[in-house]
Amino acid sequence: MEKRRLGQSDIHTAPLCLGGNVFGWTLEEGTAFRILDEFVAAGFDFIDTADVYSTWVPGHVGGESETIIGKWFRQRGNRSKVILATKVGWQMPPDGGGLSKAYIVRAVEDSLRRLQTDYIDLYQSHVDDADTSLEETLGAFGDLIRQGKVRAIGASNYSAARLTKALDLAQRGLPRYDSLQPLYNLYDRAGYEGELGPLCVKRGVGAITYFSLASGFLSGKYRSQQDLAGRARAPRVEKYMNPRGMAILRALDEVAAAHESTQASVALAWLMGRPGVVAPIASATSSAQLAALVAAANLKLDAASIARLDQASS
């Protein structure tokens, strides 16, 4: 399988990352273990999570996803075979959050404990912290790299201006963000394609996109308000239920039929071919969903199909 280099780091991955946001939310531990097993068995190894997953669930305090992954590592004994990405910086109850050195030092130990490992392959700033200097944040990451607790670092939800400043600081001896985790999919294009994508290409930063399937909308399973009834992702999907969203789904239907594939596979294959994108992040709650995700890595879209998708989503 094709391997892609993550920025200028020594990490190489297949062009798909499994999202861990559903672990402990819409997936209980046993099913999460099965999905993780099937993902690895299919030849993939890149898993993304965050300390804050899943604080949005009533009664959760964060760390639920990391805890499940840590238990899976312990039971399978396969930590060295997996590229593990997690994040720090989002507000964590009761009083955590931000990217100060003091908080990063504390948060990384909590993540390592939950993940039952002594290192993180990719440690990411989950959201920019305007109250902390980039020098302090990058310096803290540099300490973790020297201590062997982190291999590479990345940014998530950074503006082009802040990412540029961080990359410039790296030229003066601070560690370098080798990845960016932006919102990017067939529907949400403007933010990445405007400034961030060209910046990633120019500066050698690998994009690992989140909401790659627009919270499941691009899989084609949500086409009416009735389809959203009782769904955990309904609040995130409703914004796509409009004429433009429906036009994108029609294009996905056409291209999927032409390639004897699925809408999810096509949407991810389109992303995999975009400039700067190393690996879209997508989550699965069933074996059938996972099969559609992994199939994308071997789906080659022809120029006419790409043009059809571009036109519908422009």
N, C-alpha and C positions, 0 to 999 in steps of 0.2 A: 504494500500500500504506500502511496505517496506520503512522504514526510516533509513537513515544512518547518523552517527555522523560526523560532519566536524572537523577533527583533534581532538583536546582535548577541543574544544569550547562547548558551550551549544546549538549550532545550529544543528538541525537534519532536513534532507531534503530527499525527494524522489530522486531516482537516475537519475534525469534529470534536467538540468538547461537550461532555455530559453535564447538564446543569443540576446542581444539588439542591436547588431551592425548594423542590417538592418533598424532599426527605424530612419526615416529621411533620409535614403539612398535609398534603393529599396522599402521601404514601407512608404507611406504617413500616416499621423496621424490617419485617420479614419480606415484604414485597420490594422494598428498597434494595435489600441484599440480592434478590433475584435479578432486578434490573441491572445492578452493578456487575453481577456475574455474567450476564448475557452481553453487556457492553464490552467487557474485557475479552470474553470468548470470541467476539466478532472481530477482534484485532485492534481495538481502540484502547487508549490508556489515559486520556486527559479528562480530569474531573474538576469542576469548579464549584466552590461553595463560599460561604461567608459566615463570620461569627454571628451576625445579626439574624441569620435564618433560623427560626421563623417567628420573630417577635410580633408579627401582625396577627398571629393566631391567639385568640383569647386564652389566657392561662400560660402561654409560653414566655420564656424569658430570654430567648436567644441561645444559640449553641446546639439546638436540636439536630440540625443537619450534620454539623461537624461530629457530634456524638455518634450518630448512626454510622458515618463513614469510618470513624475510629474503631468502632466495634467490628465492622466488616474487615478492616485491615488486620485486626488482632485474630479474628477467626480464620481468615484466608492466608495470612502470612505472606502477603503480596505487596507490601508497601513499596519495595524497591522497583516494582514493575509498573507503578502508576505515577503519572505527573499530577501532582496535587496543587491546586490553586485555591487560596482562600483570601479573605479581605478583612480590612480593619478600617475603622473610622466612622462608620455610621453610628447613630445614637443607639447605645446598648443600655437597657435598664439595669440597675436603677440610675447610675450616674456616669456611664461610659460614653465614649465617642470622641471624635476629633483625631488629629494627627500630631499631637505633641509627642515629644520623645518619651515623657513619663508614661503616657497612655499606651503608646505602641509597645514599650517594654513590658507593660503589664498584660496587654491584650494578647501578645504573641505567646506568652506562657500559657494563658488560658486556652488558646486555640491548640497549641501543641498537646496539652493535656487531654482535651476532648478528642483530638484526632489520633491519640496514642502513637505519636511519632516524635522524632527529635529534629525533624527538619521539614520545611515547606518549600516546594519547588518554585512556586510563584506567589509572592505575597503582594497584595494589591491595596492601594489607597482607594477605599470604596467610594468616597466622595471628597471633593476638595475641601480644605479647611482654611478659610480666609483669615482666621485668627492665629494661625501658626505659620511661621515662615517656611518656605520650601527648603531652606538650608537646614532647619531643625529636623524636619520630617525625613529628608534624604540622609541626613547624618545618622539618624536613628536606624534607618534601614541599612546603612553602611556597617554599623556596629553588628547588626544581626547577620549580615553576610560574612563578616570576618569571623564571627563566632560559629559559623557553619549551620545556623538555624534557618537560613533562607538562601536559596540559590539565585533567584532573580526577582526583580520587582516590577510592578505594573501600576498603572493608574486607571481609574474608572470614573466616568462622569466628569472629566476635566474639560475645560474649554481649550481651544487651540492656543490661546494666549498663555494660559498657565502651563500647558504641556510644553510649549516652546521654551518658556523660562526654565522649567525643570530640566529640559534637555540641554539647555545652554549651561546650567550649573554643573551638569555632569561632565562637561568638558573641562571643568576646573577641579576635578578630583572627587566629586561626589558620585554616588552610584546612579545608574541610568535606568529610567523607566523603559523597559524593553517591550511592554505591551500596553495597549489601551483597550479598555472595555467600554465601548459606546453602545447606545441604543441605535440599532440599524437593522432594517428588514425591508421587504418589498414595499411596505406602506410608509414606514418611517425612514425616509431617505435624506431629507434636507440637512439635518444636523451633522451627519457624517460626511456627506458628499460635498458640503459647502467648503469647510476649512479643515476638518479633522482628517479626512481621508487623504487629501493631498499632502498634509503634514506628515502623516504616518509613512507614506511612500517616500517622501523626500528624506526623512530622518531615520528611516529603517526601524520603525516601531510596528510591531505586529498587532493587528486588531483582532480581538476575540469578542464578537458581537453578542449583546444580550437582547432578550425578547426577539430572537431571530425568527420566530414564527408568530410574532405579534400576540403573545399570550395564548397561542393556539388558534387564533383566527385564520392564519394562513394554511392551516391543515384542512380547511374547508368544512369543519364540523359545526361552525356557527354561521347560520345564514338568516336567522330570524330571531325575534325577541323570545319566541317559544324555546329556541335552542339554548338560550341563556338561563332559562328558569332553573333555579336551584344549583347552578354551577358556581364553584368557588372562584373561578376566574371572571365571572360575569362583569364585575365593576371595571376590570381592565380591558375587556373586549368591546364593551358597548361603544366606545369612541370610533371603532372601525366599521360599525354598522351604518354605512352611508353609501351613496352612489359610487364614490371612488373605490371604497372597499369592495363593493360587489363587482365592479369592473375588474379589479385585480383577481378576485376569485374566478371570474369567468375565464380570464387568461390562464390562470393556473389549471383550471379544468381542461382547457384545450391542450396545453403543453403536456400535462400529465397523461392525457389520453394518447397523444401522439407518441409518447415515449413508453407507454404501458407502465406508468409509474404512479406515484401518488402526489397530491398537492404539496404535502410536507416535504417530500424528497426534492421536488422541483424548486420549492422556495429556498431550501438550504443549498442546493446545487448552484442556484443563481448567486447566492451570497458567497459561496466558496470561490467563485470566479471574479469577485469584485476586487479592485485594486486595494492592496494593503491588508486584506482579510486573510488571516492565517487559519482560524477555526471558528465558525459560528458556535455559540453555546445554545443547546436546546435540551429540554427535559422531557422525560417520558414517564407515564404512569402505568403502562402496560407493555407486554412483549410486542404487541402489534404496533404500538406507537414507536417503540425502539427500533423495530425492523425498518420502519419508514425513515427514521433518522439516519441509520447507518447506511442505508441504500444510497443516500445522497452522495456519499464519498466516491461512488463508482458510476454516478450518472453524469454523462457528458452532454450538455445542452448544445444544440447546433445554433448557428448564428440567427436563424429565423426565430427560434424559440426565445432566445435572449432578447431579440428586438421586440417580440410580442409582449414580453413581460415588462421591458423597459417602457414601452409605449403606454401600457395600461397603468403603470405605477408612477409615471413621470409627474 
